[in-house]
């Protein structure tokens, strides 16, 4: 484990056989900044390529009765896996097939109802080119993301999308860097366009994300609220009864309700402590004497993320959950007020 301040080291990138200069753009930080600028410009330039080919590719995706089979090798394959995952989570069934494995039996994963999304910067990737006769025999529509649309793969494609870049950010113009970014961006654009046309909603998205933070954000309040035991009692209840209900409810609060179940007020453990300071002989008092009236409520059908936003904004520990008839159905307190 390192301790203390690290020494400052002046690093410069100097091209081979080039005299050293003091140009600040030769520094490592300067090179990094130029890489960001070059990649941002390359992605921005893709907007000019949203044309008839893009529209044709989108139509093929929307008309597909099976899955979008994404395939590529090397860095194109790694990007392809992410594109397949993005399509699948946004309403377009898709999965990735490795072209080398496909030639050894995984072609059995592909059906006549599927379409292909092939990725190749050169357009001549041998592992994909050798599969083209099989794809054509099945009559599978082909979308291709290519650095050379006039290549072997491009000539077989029903829609060839140009993801070419003028230069990679690699100092030797070899490592797929900028081209990987443009490929991913083009794939994301197709996925998001299909998502919009299908009117794929946040609720649809949530069904595909039951776990993790995205799952929490797309659940409804009714999915995360506490209902058993429900810490609710009438305004005529004594503080002593309230203490028992608060302890049983494990929320650190009770909700005061009327005969129809509507929320009249709320008492938190903080309210109780403050009341005890003002009135030592409190136990025989009624809850209505110490409750905070008109508590903040939220519908049980609201998104859990809305409950989180409201609690953070109002700096609340919990919200009272009500149904469409305004009856208390639970308490939600899973988020920190921050």
N, C-alpha and C positions, 0 to 999 in steps of 0.2 A: 504494500500500500504506500503510495507516494504521499509525502507531507511537504508543506512549505510551497512557496511559489515556484512555478516552472520557469526556467530561464527562457528569455525571448530568443528565438532563432530566426535569423533572416534567411528565407529560402527564395531562390529564384529559379525559374525554368528557363534554361538557355538552350535553344535549338543547336543541334550538332553542327560543328564547323562554322559557328556564328560568333562574332566577337561579343564579349560581354558589354552590356550597356546599362544605363541607370533608368531605363524606361520602366515606370511602375506597372505597366501591363505585363511585364515579364515575371512579376511576382506570383506566388501561388495563389494569393487572394485575388489578384487581378485575373488570372486564368479561370478561377472558379466563377467570378462574376461574368466573364465573357461566355462561359458555358451556359449559365442560366439565361443570358440574353439570347444566345443562339438557339437554344431549345425552345424558349418562349416564342421566338419569331417563327420557328419551323411549325409549331402547333398553330399559331395564328394564321399562317399561310394555308393551312388545310381548309379554312373556310371557303377559299376560292374553288375547292375541289368538291364541294357539295353540289353535285350536278346530276345529269341524267343517270350516270352510272350509280351514284349513291342512291337515287330514288329507285332504280331497278333492284339494287341489293335489298333495300328496305321492303319492297314489294315481295321479293322472294322469301324474306324472313316472315312477313305477315301471313303469307299464303301457305307456309310450311305446316303440314299436318303431323309431322314427326318432331324430330329434334334438330337443332343446328349442331353439326359435328365440326368442331374446331380442330385444326391440325397444323402443326409446324414443328420445326426441330431447332435445337440450339436456343439462342435468345428468342427467336420467333416462337418457339414452343413454350417458353416460360411466359411470354406475353400472352400467348394464346390461351393458356390455362386461366389467366386472370380474365380475359375477355369472355371465356365460356362461363366462368363463375358469375360475372356481371350480368350476362344474358339470363342465366338461370334464376338469379335472385330478383330480376326485374320483369318477370312474366314471360320469358322466352325459353322454353326447355332447351337445354344445351349441355354438352359435355365434351371433354377433350379426348382425342385419340392420338397417340404417338404414331407418326407415320412408319417408323421402323417396326414397332410392335404390330401395326396393322398388317404389314407384309408377312407376319408370322402368326396370323390367326385372328387378330383383333378386328379384321374386316367384318367378322361375323357380328360385331356390334352395330353395324350400319345397315339400315333398312331402306326400302324404296320410298318410304314416306319422309326421309330425312333430306336435309340440304347440307352442303359443305361450305365451310369458311376456311379457306386455305391461306396460310401466311408464309411468304417467302420474299425476302428483300431482293434476291437476285432473280426470282421467278424461275430458277433452274434447279432448285433443290432436288437432288437425285432421288431421295427417299419418297418425295411427293410425286415427282414426274413418273416414276415407275407404277404408281397407283392410278394414274389418270385413265388408262384403258378400262380398269375395273369400274371406276366411277362413271365413265361414259356408257359402259355396258348396262349399268343399272339405270341410266338416264337421270342421274342425280344433278340437280342444279348446283352450280359452283359460284360462290362469291370468293374473290381473291383479294387480299391486301398485299400489294406488290410495290417494290421499288422500281420495277421495270414492267409496266403493263403490256409491252409488246413481246414478252418472253413466252416460253413454252406453256407455263401455267396460265399466263394471261390470255393466250390465244384459245385456251379451252374453257375459259371462264365465261359465265353468263353476265357477270358484273365484275369488272376489274377496277379496284379502287387504288389510286396512286398515293402511296405513302413515302415517296422518294424524298430524300433530303440532299442539299447541296454538299454538306460536309458533316461528318460525325464530330463530336467534341473531343474525341480521342486525338492526341497530338500526331498520331500516324494515320488518322482517318481510317482506322480499321475496326476498333471495338464498337459494336452496335450500341450506341448511346442515344443520340438524337433520333435515329430511325426507330429505336425501340419505343421512344416517347410518342412519336407520331403514329406508330402502329396501334399503340394502346389507346390513344386519343380517338383514332378513327373507329376502333371497335366500340369504345364507349359511346361515341356519337350515334352509331347504329343502334346500340342497345337502348339508349335514352329516347331516340326517335320512335322505336317500336313501343317502348313503354308509354309514351304519350298517346300514340294512336290507339293503343289498347285501353287507354284510360286506367292504367294499373295504379291503384290507389295506395295510400299509406296503410290502410287496413290489409290490403293484399300483401304488401311488403311485410307487414308484421307477422302474417301467417307463416312466412318462410323464415322468420327470425325469432323463434321462441326462446332462444338463449342469449346470454350476454347483454351488454348495455343496450344494443339495438332492440333486443327483445323486450327489455324493460320499457324502453321509450314507446314501443308500439302496442303495449298492453293497455287495457281499459282499467279505469279506477276500480270497477267491480272485481277485477282479477287480483288486485293487490290489497284491497281494503280488509280490515278486521271486522268480522260480524259475530263471532262466537268467542267469548260472551260479548254481547253488545253493551257497552257502558252507558246505558241510558236510564233515566228515572224522572219522575214528575217533579214539578217545582215545589210541591208540598213535602217532599222527602226531607228528613233531617240530615244535618251534616254528618251525623254518626252513620246513617244509612249510606250516605254518599261515599264515606271513606271505605266502607265494605265493598261498594260497587266499583270504586276506582281501583282498589286492590285486586279484585277479581278480574277486572277488565284489562289489566296489565298495559294500559295506554298512558297512565299518568294524567287522566282526565275523565270527566263524565259529561254526557250531553243531556241537557234538560229539555224534555219534550212535553207537548200537551197531549190531550186525550186522543187526538187523531194521529199522533206520532210525528208532528212537525217540530222542528228545532226551535226552542225558545231562547236557549242560552247554552253556555259552556262553562265548566269550572275546571281549571287546570290545577296541578299541584302547586304551581306558583301562586295562583289565586288563593288557594287554601292557606299557604304560609303567610301571605300578606294579611288575610282576614284574621288569622290567629294573633298576629302582632297587634291588630287594632282591637280585637275582642277576645280576651282569653277564655271566657265562658261561651264558647262557640258551638259546642257539640249539640245543643238542643235547638239551635237556630234552623230555619228552613234554608234549603239550597237556593231558593229564589233570592235570598238576601245577599248572597255572595257571588252569584253567577254573573258572567259577562253576557249581556243580551245580544241577540241577533248575531250568532256566530257565522263565520265564513263557511259556506257550504259549496259542494261541487256535485254535479250529477254523476251517478254511478256509471253512466255510459260515456263520460268524458275520457279522453286519452290520459294515461298515467303521466305523460310528459307535461300535460296541462296542469295537473295537480302539483307537479314538481315546480313548474314555473311560478304558479300562484303562491306557493309556500315560500319560495326564495324571494319573490318580489315583496310579499307582505311580512316576511320574517316570522313565519308561523311554524310551530312544531307539528301541527296536525290540522286536518280539514274534516268537517262533518260531511258525510256522504248521504245524499238523498236520492230518492227515485223520482219518476215523472210526476207522482202525486205529492211530492215534497215531504214524504215521510222518511225519517232517518232509517237508513239501512246499514250503516257501518261507519267506520272511522279509518282514515288513511293517514299514516304517520311515518312512512318509510323513508322520507327524504329529509336531509338536513336543511335547516333554514339558512345556513351559510353565514 
